[in-house]
Amino acid sequence: MLQILEKYHIVHSHLGLAHTLLAILAMAAGALVVFGRKGTAGHKRVGYVYAAAMLGVNGTAMGLYHFGSFNLFHIFAIVALLTLIAGILPARRQAEGWFARHYYCMSWSVVGLYCAFWAEVGVRLFDMRYFWWVVMAASAGTAAAGAFFINREAQKLGLTER
């Protein structure tokens, strides 16, 4: 199976396959958490799946070197990990103002994951002459849509003034 995935430039190693599968799991769990009802037992369960999958995504990202060495994608993985931690800790501690910090960090964590998806698609489908333009445009659109949904939901949750 790995040979077929390699042939079509989808994955190049077992580590890459694990990274891809964990990212798909995180994308599905992240969408469920973002668009689902907040604070329920199901939200928490799926949130833990998202967090575990993202830890795996970021961990496996550190071992992928398709561009030869540590690069911008590794830096984004570190930022993603820090955002994830910044979203988990407030929910665990539940100190004053925890919900807003948890909500914004976790929501942007999911948006960042979807932006990273465009980079992965770009690497596999586009010539490097077009890669950055395609990834920047798709990521900017994803971030703009994410900001819209995050802010709209924040208003519903009473996290912003109307």
ABEGO torsion letter per residue (X at the ends): XAAAAAAAGABABAAAAAAAAAAAAAAAAAAAAAABBBGBAAAAAAAAAAAAAAAAAAAAAAABBAAGBBBAAAAAAAAAAAAAAAAAAAAAAGBBGAAAAAAAAAAAAAAAAAAAAAAAAAAAABBAAAAAAAAAAAAAAAAAAAAAAAAAAAAAAGABBX
